[in-house]
């Protein structure tokens, strides 16, 4: 599949400067909704995954060679979410706050399902020939490691003595209990509980809503790195102890202070092959979702010092970025045009319904188009076959060339609808005219997520469709942009469809 990458560039006039192998950048390094990110390094390759909630493919995996330029390369859950039940409330459920690690020549991902417990999904064992991380990987079926409602935010640690630890938190909405962190001991393969969880930290008094722990070991110290205080107003805490169960010493290592970077929330510590240290975290931007920032880290007396002495940075002056236009650093590379000339959908597309049905779409590579078949709405009008992408935290334009061919039988008159959608707790649609002719759909959205739809017959002259609207965030997510083809509950023996020639996402200058 062709992937035309349009690079966003910013010019760094000043910023923190150190001896670094990381390119210059400005935060956010990735202005897209990758909530609760976790990062690990395997050789010279960095892997990131994040919460994907009800979207499939789930657990998208991004790869980078320098922590600044990222590309979606894989997804650990391709077709159906573990525990999915038709009719079960979908938005914001299922895949929460994963941790990604390499152990025993496998990539492991642990994540919390707030209604079922903690799952582990791991790749098949990599061979020596896989040292350069060829994607996609082969993934085993997910295993429910720790069953229980409200157990979330897992992170494993394989200790030097062979023991396996798992830190986790609790979701008050399910467990009726929160603001504490626990550690359990797992079996040697990391797939079952050996010793039940034990509370190791209570944050009720000074660090309420502590969650999202990441568990590390360095210089004989066990570290719990986690946010507290809430997504929009919280801060980063680091705790350390010589004993896995504590007691733990504590410091606040990153907080908003005088900056515009609120939170700053849940993230991951990662080092480079050149012994540099970085902290990658998210910032909640409401309708734009939870976008990705990166902070330099240095160690002082075995404590990490993040950002500019505990304050988030905006600009970082690293090495010259030779891979970008005019030598200007890139802070996102996810703007592209999809011509649908492959046999599979690219991994930046996700279905919102918890699973993928073969009755929803056809990647018609021979004609370089995507065909979306109408699918019946589920209860309460929920559309399971919404095909969506994340919206960026910048002004952008989305354009698609489409044609709608509804079922022509009289019994199906006005039963089917298709078009472009901005999806959230409140959604906004641009419907395709029922002409059977090719036409163009367009969304223009400001950096404040105020949108306006347009239509065109020739792609040159555009007509405004409806009034401007303020996009609305989803459940634990930002708003999403995408396509739909749906029908009501009339029973008939065939479906209409919408053909999509291309879909393009461009940043507006």
N, C-alpha and C positions, 0 to 999 in steps of 0.2 A: 504494500500500500504506500502510495506517495505521501510524504509528510513534509509540507512546506512550512518551515519554521521562520516566523517573523520575530526577530530579536528586539526586545525592549532594552534601550540603553539609557544610562544616566551618567553624567560627568561628575566625578568626585573632585571637588576643589580642595578639600581638606579632610582630615579625619585621623583616627588613631593609626599610627604607623609602627610596625615591628618588623623584625626579620621573618618573612613569611613566604610560604609557597602557595598561599591562598590568594586568588585574584582580588583586586579592589572590588568593593561592592557597596551598595546602599541598601539598607533594610526598607521593606522586606525583601529577602532574597528570593522568595517565591510568593507572589501576591495572590495566591489561590487557597481555597479552603482545604487544608490538610490538617485537620484537627488532631490534637494529642500526638504529635509526631514522635517517633523514636528512630534512632539512627545507630548503625554499627558499621565498623570498617572491617572489610575482608581483603587483606593485602593492600592494594592501592585503590580499591573500589569501595565507595560508601553506599550503603543501602538505607533507604528511608521507607517506613510504612506509617499508616495513620488510621484513625477511626474511619470506617466506611458505613457504619450504621446499617440501614436497610438496602443499600445500593449494591448491585451485582454487575460486573465482577467486584468482589470485595477484597479488602486488604491489598489495594494497589501498592506496587513496589516501585520506587523511584531509585535510579542509580546516578552516581556522580563520580567524577575523578578529582574534583577540587572543592566540593561542598557548596559551590555557587551555581554551577550549571547542572540542572537536573533533567532527567528524561524518564518517562514511565516505561518500564521494561517488562513488568510481570504483574500478575495478581494471583494471590494464593488461593482464593475462593472464586472459581470461575462461573459456576452455573446455579448453585442453590445454597442458601444460607443454612448451616446446621440448626436444627430445631424449627425451621420454617413451617408454619401452619397457615393455610389459606384462611383469611378472615381475622387472623391475629393482628392487633394494631401494629402497623409497620413503621411509620416515620419516626426516626430517632431511636429505634430499637436495634438489637442484635449485636453488631460488632463495635465494641467500645475500646479505646485506649490500648493498642497493642504494644508489645515489646518485641524487637527483632534481634536475634543473636546467632552467632556461628558457634557450633560445638560438634565435635566428633565428626567433622566433615559433612555436617548438615546445617542448613539454615532453619532455625526454629522461630516461630512466631507464637507468642501467647497473647490471648486477648480475653476480655471479659464480656460475656453476654449478661446483662443485668437481670434477666429473667431466668437464667439457667445455670450460670456459673462460669468457670474459667476453662477455656479451650486451649489446646495446643495443636498447631498444624506445623508439620516439618517437611522439608524437602527429602527426597531420596538421597542416599549417601552420594556425595560428589566424588568423582574419580579424579586422579591426577591430571587428566586431560582437561578437566573443568576449571583449572586454576584461574583462568581469565574470566570466569563467571559468565558463561554463555546463557542467555535467557531466551525463552522462559525455562524455569526449572521444572522438574517433575515433583509434584506435591502429593504426600500421603493424605488419607482422609483425616479430618479433624478428630481429636480425642477430647472428651470431656474429662479434664484432669481433676477438677474440684467442683462438685455439684453444690449449688446453693443460690438462693435468690439474693441479689444485691451484692454479690462478691465481684469486684471489678478491679481494673487497673493493675494487672499482674506484671511482674518483672522477675525473671530467673537469674540465678548466679550459680555457676559451677565452681565450687571451691577447690583449692589445691589438694585437699585430702580426699576428693572424690564425692563429697557430699553436695547435694543440690538444694538450694534455697529458693523460695518464691515469696517475694513481697507483694502485698496487695492492699486495697482499700475497700470501703463499703459505700454503696449508694443508698442514701437515706430514703429515697423514693421507694425502694424495694425492701431493704433490710430493716428500715425504721431505726437506723443506727449509722452514724457517720463520724467524721472528724477523728478517726483513729487509723493507725497503720498496723498491719500484722505481717508476720513471717511464718511460713510453713516449711517443713522439710519434705522434699519430694523423693521418690524412688530414683535409683541411679539413672534410669532412662528418661526421667523428667516427665513421665506420663501418668503418674498417680501420686496420691498423698501418702507419705510414710509417717510423718508426725503432724498432727493437726495444727492449725494456725494458732499463734500466740500474739496478743497485742504487744507491740514494742514501743508504741508512742501514742499518747493521748494529746490531741491538739485543741481540745475544747476551750481551754482558758485563753490561750494566746495565739493559737494558729488554727482556728476553726476552719472547717471545710478543707483540711489537709487531705490530699488525694494524689493520684498519679505517681506513686513512688517509683523511682528507678534505683536499682540495687547494684552497687559496684564494690570492687575491692582494689586498694592501691596502697603500697608500702605497709601492708599489714593492717590497714584500717578498712573496716566496712563502712560504706557510705550509703545513706538514704538521701536522695535528692528528690525534692517534691515541691509542688506549689501549695499555697494555703491562702485563705482569705477570699476565695471566690474568683471566678473566671475574669470578670471585668475589673476588679479592684485589687487583686491579690498580689502576692510576692513569692519569690523563690527561697526555699529553705534547704540547707544542707546539714545533715546530721552525720556524726561519725562515732564509731566505737570499735574497740579491739575484740568485742564479743558480738556475734551475730544477733543475739537477743538484747544487747545493750548492757548497761545504760548508755544512752547516746548523748553526746554534746551537740549543741545546735548553734547555727549562725544563719542570719538572713543574708543571702549572697546576691540578690538582684531584686530591685523594686523600681517602680515608675519614677518616683521622685520628681525632678523638674522636667521630665521628658513627656512626649505625647504617646509613648508606647505603654498603653495600659496593660494591666496584668502584672508583669509578663508571666504567661502561664506555662503549663506543662511542657517538658522537653527532654533533651538527652545530651549527655556529655560524650564527646568523641575526640579521639586523638588522631594525629596524622602520622605517616611514616617518619616524618622529621621531628617528631616529639612536640608538635604544637598541640594546643588543646582548645576546643570550641564547645560552646553550648548552643544548641538549636532548640527554639521554643516557639510557641504560637502567641499571637495577639488577637483578641476577639474584636472583630470589626463589624459585628452585627450582620447586616444584609450580605456583606462580602464574605462572611464566615471567619474562620480562624486561620490567619495567614502566617507565614513562616519568617521568623527573624533568626539571626545568628550573632552570637557574642563571642569575642575573644576571651580566653581564660588563661590565667597564670596561677601557679600554686605558691602559696606562702605559708610556711609552717604546717604543711599538709592540709591546708584549707584552700579550696578553689576561690579565686577572686574573678568575678565575671564582669564583662563589659568595661566601663570606665569606673573602676573602683565601686562596683555594685550598681551602677546606673546604666541602663541600656544605651547602646550607641546607635546612631543613625548611619554614619559613614565609616568605612574602613579602607585605609590606604594600604593595599597589599602589592603584589607584583603586577606588572602590566598584563592585561588580558589579551593575549595574542590571537585568541580564537574568535574575537568579535569585531564587528564592523568599525573601521576607523580607530581601532585601538580603545574604544570606549567599553567600559565594563558592562556586562549583561546581568540583570537581576531576575529575569524570567524568560523562558523560551517555550512557552506553552501556547503561543498564538500561531495558528496554522490553518491551512485549508485541507479538507478531507474530500477527495474525489471518488472515494468508495470503489477503487479499482482492485481491491484485494478480496480474498475469500473469507476474511474474518473482519469484525469491527476492531478498530484501534482501541487501545485500553484506556484512552481518556473518555470514552463513552461508557455510561453505566445505566442499567435498568433500575427503576426505583421500586420494583415490586417484590424484592426478596428472592427472585428466581428468574431464570431465563427460559422461555418457551420457544421451541422451534417453529411454532405457528405465528410468531410475531414478526419475523423478518426474513429477508433473503438478500445475501450479499451477492449481487449479480455482477460478478467481475467481468463477464463477457461483454456487458453493456456499460460497465463502469458506473453503476448506480446502486443505491440501497432501496429496497422495496419494503415498506412497513405495511403489514396487514392489519386491518381493524380487529381489535380485541375487545371483548365485553368488559364493561366496568364491573368492579367488585362492589361489595356493599358500601353504602354511603357515597357512591359515585367515585370511589378511588380507582384510578387508572393504573393498572399494574405494568403496562408496557410503555410507560414514559421512557424515552431515551434521552439521557441528560448529560450535561457537562457542568463543571464548576464555573461560576462566574468570577472574573478577576476583580481585584480592588483598584481598578483604574477605569477610565472611560474607554468603552469599546463598542465595536459594531459587529453584529452577527448577521450573516447573510446566507440564505439557502435558495437554491433553484429546485422547484418541486412541481409535481402535477398530481392531482387527486382524482382517482377513478373509483367512486363509490359503487356499491352494488346497484345495478339498474333495475332490479325487480321492483314492481310497484309496492310489494309488501315491505320493502326496506327503504322506502322514501324517507329522507331526512333522518335515517337511523344512524348514519355514520358521519364522523367529523374528523378533520385532520388539520395539522398546521404546526405552528411554532408556539412554544410555551415558556414563560418564566414561572418557575415552580417554587412555592414556599408555603407557609401557613395560609397565605392567600395567593392564588395563582392568577396569571393574566395570559390570555390566548389571542393569537392571530390566526384566524381560520383561513384555509385555502379556498378560493372560489371553486364552486362545483361546475367547472367547464371542461375538464379533461385536458386542458391546454397547459403547457409549461408556463410558470410564472415565478416571480421572485418574492421572497419574504425577507424582511429586514427588521432588526431591532437595533436601535441606538440607545446606549445607556451612559449616563454621566458617571463621574467618579463618586457621586452621592447615591448611585443606584436608582436614579430617576429614568424611566424607560419610555420610549416612544416607538410604536410599530409603524412600518410602511409596507406597501405592496407596489409591484411594478410588473408590467407585461414584457418589457424589453431589457430591464436591468439598467436603464438610463434615466427614465422619467419616473419619479417616485410619488406615490399618493399616501398621505398620512392616514393611518387606520386608528380610529379611536382617539382618546385623549392621553396626554402624558400620565404616567402612573409611578407611584413610589413602590419599588419592589419590596417584598417582605421575606424575612429569613425563614428557613425551615425549622424543624425540630432538631436542635443541637447542630444545625448546619446553616451555611449561608443559603441564599437563593441559588437556583440552578437554571440553566438555559438549555432548551432542547426541542425535541420533536415528538409528536404524538399522532396516532391514528386509532380511533376508538369507535365503539358503537354502543347503542343502548341494549336493553335486555330482550329485544325481539329475537325469537329463535328462527334461524334460517340456515340453509345448508352451504352457504359460501360467504366469503368476506370480500369487501372492497379493499383498496390499498392506496397508499401514497408513495410515489417514486421520488427519490431525492438524488439529484444529479451531483450536487456538492453542498458542503456546509463549511463556511469560513468564519473564523473568529479573528478580528483584527483590533489592535490597540489604536485608539484615536490619538492623534498628536495634539 
